């Protein structure tokens, strides 16, 4: 999102390419964001959030003031059945 004026909020959305992340990105792109907001959408390609080093680097790079954490492990029915403890 393009920002004009000072940015008071840097909102980092993890899972930005997932179902809910894409929906939020569309709402922001359609003009629902505020002028003092900068929205940053990231995916697992940007950082492995199970790695403290990669997570710290992501936060140092973007310096968010707010985080919407949507990152999750996803899979179909059989993956959920086979790895149910991992999903839990």
N, C-alpha and C positions, 0 to 999 in steps of 0.2 A: 504494500500500500504506500502511496506517495504521501509524504507528510509536509505540511506547510506550517511554519512557525515552530516554536519549541516543543520538544517531545517530553511529555510528563510521564507517559507510560510506554514501556517496551514490553509487549506481551508475547511471550514465547509459548507456542503451542507445540507440544510433543505429539507424535502421532498425527502430524499435519496432513499426511496423505491417506489417512484412514477415512472411514465413512463420516464420522462426526467432525473430524478435522477439516475435511473438504467442504462440509456443509457450513462450518463457521467461516472458512476462507471465502466462500461464495457470498455469504451475508455481509462480510466486511467489504468485499470487492463491489458489492451492489450499493455501497454508500452508507452502511449502518455504523461504520467505525466513526470515532470522534477525531477531530483535527489534531488533538494532542496525543494520539495513540499511534504507535508503530507496531504492527503485527508481524511476527516472525513465525513461519510454519516450518517445522523440521520433521524429518523422518529418520528411520534407522540408517539410511545412507549418510546422514549428517553426523551421527554419533551413536555408538553402542551405549545405551544408558545403563547397562549392567556393568560397565567399566567406569570406575570412579575417575580415572585419568581422562577418558573421553568426555565424561559428563562435565567435569571441571573445565575442560578446554572449551566446550560448547558454551558454558555460562560465562567464561571469560571473554569469549568472542562476541557474544550478543549482549551481555550485561542486562538481563531482563529485570524489570521491576515487578512483573507478575508472570506466573506460569500457569498454563492450563495443561495439565498432564493427562493426555489421552493415549499415550503409547501403551500397546498391549501385545501380547502374543496372540495370534489368531490362527485358526485352522478350521477345517471342515469337521463333519460329524465323526469320521473315523479317527482323525488326529486327536480330537477331544476325548474320544473313548480310550485310545491307546495311551495318551499322555495326560490323563485327567488330573493327576497330582501336580504336574508342571503348570497346567492351566490354572489350577486353584491357587 
